[in-house]
């Protein structure tokens, strides 16, 4: 009976999701926050990656709670998808068992800062301290070096980006925002993601979004059916010989 109930719930969400896709095909929608206009040269984090092999990444920011984390991990495991989790230091220290569980499941872990502050307001020394202490907290549990960083609130300036890069930690944003933190329905979350994904996309979700876990099977199944392959962000980005264009897209230097 429990299996039948879960199956019916999944089908209901899928039906609502398909309806949203049909409607959205005839309506324009606002660009994601990642697609902002920048005047002049600016140091940018990586929003997406220029590639044509249909590889994409899904990521989860961890800052508040764990109530839905197990369901997310179960959904990823069921689809055989590896993701990237960005963890704030105080979350890492409060939930070391989840850090171990996420790492043990084969997912990638990056830092989401030490204090979840607006880091564009910090000095270089403060930035370095945040990145160093938060990375060490993660490494102390997993034994693995941290090479990825997502700025809290998506907030950054040239100093933050340049300092992170100088420390050998790639600053990462996103070009597909699920808005799951707004407690959107599962079908709304799924529609937002599927409509916006393209080859090289980085998807933003949260480990404690109210309906994120419910939306996840729809997202993963639909995008895999479209030929997309999910890989951790560390396997999506270029590690050297690249440029970043005005939209934050990372492009291999030898690309035309």
Secondary structure, 3 states (H helix, E strand, C coil): CHHHHHHHHHHHHHHHHHHHHHHHCCCCCCCCCCCCCCCCCCCCCECEECCCCCEEEEEEEECCCCCCHHHHHHHHHHCCCCCEEEECHHHHHHCHHHHHHHHHCCCEEEECCCCCCCHHHCCHHHHHHHHHHHHHHHHHHHCCCCCEECCHHHCCCHHHHHHHHHCCCEEECCCEECCHHHCCCHHHHHHHHHHHCCCCCEEEEECCCCCHHHHHHHHHHHHHHCCCEECCHHHHCCCCCEEECCCCEEEECCCC
